[in-house]
Amino acid sequence: MNHTKGGLVIFTANSHPSSRELAKRISERLGVELGKVQVYQEANRETRVQIQESVRGKDVFVIQTVSKDVNTTIMEMLIMVYACRTSCARSITGVFPYFPYSKQCKMRKRGSIVSKLIASMVCKAGLTHLITMDLHQKEIQGFFNIPVDNLRASPFLLQYIQEEIPDYRNAVIVAKSPASAKRAQSFAERLRLGIAVIHGEAQDAESDQVDGRHSPPTVKTTGAIHPSMEIPLLIPKEKPPITVVGDVGGRIAIIVDDIIDDVDSFVAAAETLKERGAYKIFVMATHGLLSSDAPRFIEESAIDEVVVTNTIPHELQKLQCPKIKTVDISMILSEAIRRIHNGESMSYLFRNIGVDD
């Protein structure tokens, strides 16, 4: 049954078959067929997009999930949006469940804020609205000059905890670092559970200790600073030994985060929790990138189950590791598309969501 007004077209820009599954689920829920389009790679690796139906005066929604080749994914999205724009679509909404390069949203050393660049590119291509889910930092929304709806996957993950973990009342929500404590607090308050925070983990790759700015000049310079002025040096950070703030002994530990990609930190956290007496360990995350050998590391670790949503296709990883479970979030994405197309309020999808969620 079609739940939308006329003039709606849904495209998926993915040339990879496994990445089209989410778009099919969304279109089935809306009662519409996916638009006819060809997306493929030329022999020289250039991306070609051919729209095979009229989009003039229609509301176009382009669903793009991130495949293993993230850069190709971005080019497919840009070319698809630009093709719809030049074909006189009335509006073009991008549905990016996982926004690529979202982890590069802060200035690091002498790098760049890549997520700002991606935002500028999709806006320049012709995007008029963006639907995404659990941005790595909510401030990324400010990089766009178009409306952005940053949906939340937490209601689906909370429902999974309540329905699939029988003794979840004996659980404690764990933040694997102080940076993810707010997310853990949000889960704990909604489930009426305790919270624990792991502090003092090994220094991560984003440390700026190797930055040349930490090294004093080999030759004393004069003229730049007046000889009578001495700038006090900032005391370098030194992480303490690993400490678990909170009681996890004899409890189920549920580690929550937004992205699980390189699983080393999750595996280390699970080992620490096991040593502190946790008898079962779950990991819950919105985006399961699970790159490289992540499935093997999870299978060999103390983690009992990893629960992620289908914002990113990971069927191959599930075959490699039966501990990986999937929660379907196509329902909220299809409802967001329906409301935007019909001109309805989006506030229903953000009920009880606070500033820190």
C-alpha positions in Angstrom: 0.0 0.0 0.0 1.3 3.4 -0.9 1.6 5.7 2.2 2.7 8.8 0.4 1.3 11.4 -2.0 2.2 11.3 -5.6 5.4 12.7 -7.1 7.8 10.7 -4.9 10.8 9.0 -6.4 13.4 6.9 -4.4 16.7 6.1 -5.9 19.7 4.2 -4.5 23.0 5.3 -5.8 24.9 2.2 -4.8 26.5 0.2 -7.5 27.3 -2.5 -5.0 24.4 -5.0 -4.6 24.8 -5.6 -0.9 24.4 -1.9 -0.2 20.9 -1.8 -1.9 19.2 -3.9 0.8 18.3 -0.9 3.1 16.8 1.0 0.2 14.6 -2.0 -0.8 13.4 -2.2 2.8 12.5 1.5 2.9 10.7 1.4 -0.4 8.7 -1.6 0.6 7.6 0.1 3.8 6.5 3.2 1.8 4.7 1.1 -0.9 6.7 2.5 -3.8 9.1 0.9 -6.2 12.8 2.0 -6.4 13.4 4.4 -9.2 15.1 3.2 -12.4 18.7 4.2 -12.5 22.0 2.7 -13.7 25.1 3.3 -11.5 28.3 1.6 -12.6 32.1 2.0 -12.9 33.7 2.6 -16.3 36.8 0.6 -17.3 38.9 3.6 -16.1 37.1 3.6 -12.7 35.1 6.7 -13.4 31.5 6.6 -12.0 28.6 6.9 -14.4 25.0 7.5 -13.5 22.1 7.2 -15.9 18.6 8.1 -14.6 16.1 6.1 -16.7 12.8 7.9 -15.7 11.5 11.4 -15.5 12.1 13.3 -12.2 10.9 16.7 -13.4 8.9 18.5 -10.7 9.2 15.5 -8.3 10.5 15.0 -4.8 13.6 12.8 -5.1 15.1 10.9 -2.2 18.6 9.4 -2.8 19.5 6.6 -0.4 23.2 6.0 -0.1 24.7 3.5 2.3 28.5 3.4 2.7 30.2 0.4 1.1 33.7 -0.7 1.6 34.9 1.8 -1.0 33.8 5.0 0.8 35.3 7.4 -1.8 33.3 5.7 -4.6 30.2 5.9 -2.4 30.6 9.7 -2.2 31.2 10.2 -5.9 28.1 8.1 -6.7 26.0 10.3 -4.3 27.4 13.5 -5.8 26.8 12.5 -9.4 23.3 11.2 -8.7 22.3 14.4 -6.9 23.7 16.5 -9.7 21.9 14.4 -12.3 18.6 14.9 -10.5 19.2 18.6 -10.2 19.9 19.0 -13.9 16.8 16.9 -14.7 14.7 19.6 -12.9 13.7 17.7 -9.8 11.6 19.8 -7.4 13.6 18.8 -4.3 16.5 16.4 -3.7 16.8 14.8 -0.2 19.9 12.8 0.6 19.4 9.8 2.9 22.9 9.1 4.4 22.3 6.8 7.4 26.0 6.9 8.1 27.6 10.2 7.1 31.1 9.4 5.7 34.2 11.1 7.1 32.2 12.2 10.2 35.1 11.2 12.5 37.2 13.8 10.7 35.1 16.7 12.1 37.8 18.4 14.2 41.1 20.1 13.3 43.9 17.7 14.1 47.5 18.9 13.9 48.0 20.3 10.4 45.1 18.4 8.9 41.7 19.5 7.8 38.1 19.2 8.7 37.1 16.8 6.0 33.4 16.4 7.0 33.0 20.1 6.3 34.4 19.6 2.8 32.0 16.7 2.2 29.1 18.8 3.5 30.0 21.6 1.1 30.3 19.2 -1.8 26.9 17.6 -1.4 25.2 21.1 -1.0 27.0 22.4 -4.1 25.8 19.3 -6.1 22.2 20.3 -5.4 21.1 18.6 -2.2 18.2 20.5 -0.6 17.7 18.3 2.6 19.7 15.7 4.4 18.5 12.8 6.5 21.2 11.0 8.6 21.5 9.1 11.8 23.7 9.5 14.9 26.3 11.9 13.6 29.6 11.3 15.3 29.4 14.9 16.6 26.0 16.8 16.5 27.9 20.0 15.6 28.4 18.6 12.1 24.9 19.8 11.3 26.3 23.3 11.3 28.6 22.4 8.3 25.5 22.4 6.0 23.5 25.3 4.7 20.5 23.1 4.1 18.1 21.5 6.7 19.5 18.4 8.4 17.5 15.8 10.3 19.9 13.8 12.6 17.7 10.8 13.6 18.5 8.5 16.6 18.9 4.8 16.6 18.9 4.6 20.4 15.1 3.6 20.7 15.8 0.5 18.6 18.9 -0.4 20.6 17.0 0.1 23.9 14.2 -2.1 22.6 16.7 -4.8 21.7 18.2 -4.7 25.2 14.7 -5.0 26.8 13.5 -7.8 24.6 16.7 -9.8 23.8 18.7 -9.7 27.0 16.5 -11.6 29.6 18.3 -10.4 32.7 19.0 -6.9 31.6 17.9 -5.5 35.0 21.1 -6.9 36.3 23.1 -5.0 33.7 25.3 -1.9 33.9 25.8 0.5 31.0 29.5 1.1 30.3 31.3 3.9 28.6 34.6 2.6 27.3 36.1 6.1 27.6 35.0 9.4 29.3 34.3 10.8 25.9 31.3 8.4 25.5 30.0 8.9 29.0 27.1 11.1 27.9 25.7 8.4 25.6 26.1 5.8 28.3 24.3 8.1 30.8 21.4 8.5 28.3 21.0 4.7 28.0 21.3 4.2 31.7 18.7 6.8 32.6 16.2 5.4 30.2 16.7 1.8 31.3 16.9 2.8 35.0 20.3 1.1 35.3 23.7 2.0 36.8 26.6 3.3 34.8 30.4 2.6 34.7 33.2 4.4 33.0 36.5 3.0 31.9 39.3 5.6 32.4 43.0 5.4 31.6 43.0 3.4 28.4 46.2 3.4 26.3 46.8 6.5 24.3 45.0 6.4 20.9 46.2 7.2 17.4 44.7 10.7 17.5 47.2 11.8 20.1 49.1 14.9 19.0 52.3 14.0 20.8 54.1 13.4 17.5 53.2 16.8 16.3 56.2 18.9 15.6 54.7 21.8 17.6 55.6 19.9 20.8 59.3 19.9 20.0 61.2 23.0 21.0 63.2 24.7 18.3 66.8 23.5 18.0 68.0 27.0 17.6 67.0 29.8 20.0 65.1 32.4 18.0 65.0 36.0 18.8 62.7 38.8 17.6 59.5 36.7 17.5 59.1 36.9 21.3 60.4 39.7 23.5 63.3 38.3 25.6 61.6 39.4 28.9 58.5 37.3 28.1 58.4 33.6 29.0 55.3 31.7 27.8 54.5 29.0 30.3 54.5 25.4 28.9 51.3 23.4 29.1 51.9 20.3 31.3 51.7 17.2 29.0 48.9 14.7 29.6 49.7 11.4 31.2 46.9 8.8 31.3 46.6 7.0 34.6 46.4 3.2 34.9 43.2 1.7 33.7 40.4 2.2 36.2 36.7 1.2 36.1 34.6 3.8 37.8 31.5 1.9 38.9 30.7 -1.6 40.0 30.5 -4.3 37.3 31.1 -7.4 39.5 28.6 -10.1 38.9 26.7 -7.9 36.3 26.0 -7.8 32.6 28.2 -5.1 31.0 26.7 -3.3 28.0 29.2 -1.0 26.2 27.5 1.7 24.1 29.0 3.9 21.4 28.0 5.4 18.1 30.6 3.7 15.8 32.4 0.4 16.0 35.2 0.2 13.4 38.6 -0.7 14.8 37.6 -3.0 17.6 40.8 -2.9 19.5 39.5 -0.5 22.1 36.3 -2.6 22.6 38.2 -5.8 23.0 40.5 -4.2 25.5 37.5 -2.8 27.4 35.9 -6.2 27.4 39.0 -7.8 28.9 39.1 -5.1 31.6 35.4 -5.7 32.5 35.9 -9.4 32.6 38.8 -9.0 35.0 36.5 -6.8 37.2 33.9 -9.5 37.4 31.4 -8.9 34.6 30.0 -12.3 33.5 28.5 -11.2 30.1 29.6 -8.4 27.8 27.5 -6.8 25.0 28.6 -4.0 22.7 25.9 -1.8 21.2 26.6 0.7 18.4 24.6 2.5 15.7 27.2 2.2 12.9 29.0 -1.1 12.4 31.8 -0.4 10.0 33.7 -3.5 11.3 36.7 -2.9 9.1 39.7 -5.2 8.4 39.9 -8.1 10.8 37.3 -6.8 13.2 35.0 -10.0 12.9 37.9 -12.2 13.8 39.0 -10.1 16.8 35.4 -10.0 18.1 35.1 -13.8 17.7 38.3 -14.4 19.7 37.5 -11.8 22.4 35.6 -11.8 25.6 32.7 -10.0 24.0 29.6 -12.1 23.9 27.6 -10.2 21.4 27.9 -7.1 19.2 24.7 -5.4 18.2 24.7 -2.8 15.4 22.0 -1.3 13.1 21.9 -1.8 9.3 23.0 1.8 8.5 26.0 0.1 6.9 25.8 -3.4 5.1 27.8 -6.0 7.1 26.4 -9.3 5.9 29.9 -10.6 5.1 31.1 -9.8 8.6 28.1 -11.6 10.1 29.1 -14.7 8.2 32.6 -14.4 9.6 31.4 -13.8 13.2 28.1 -15.1 14.5 28.4 -12.8 17.5 27.3 -9.9 15.3 23.6 -9.1 15.4 21.6 -6.5 13.4 18.8 -4.2 14.3 16.7 -2.9 11.4 16.2 0.9 11.4 14.4 1.1 8.0 11.2 2.0 9.8 12.3 5.4 11.1 14.0 6.3 7.8 10.9 5.5 5.8 8.7 7.5 8.2 11.1 10.4 7.9 10.8 10.3 4.1 7.1 10.0 4.2 6.8 13.1 6.6 9.1 15.2 4.5 7.4 14.4 1.3 3.9 15.0 2.7 5.0 18.2 4.4 4.4 16.9 7.9 6.2 17.8 11.1 9.3 15.8 12.0 9.0 16.5 15.8 7.3 13.2 16.3 10.5 11.4 15.5 12.4 13.4 18.1 10.2 12.8 21.1 12.0 12.7 24.5 15.3 13.4 22.8 17.4 15.8 24.9 20.4 18.0 24.0 22.9 15.4 25.2 21.3 12.5 23.4 
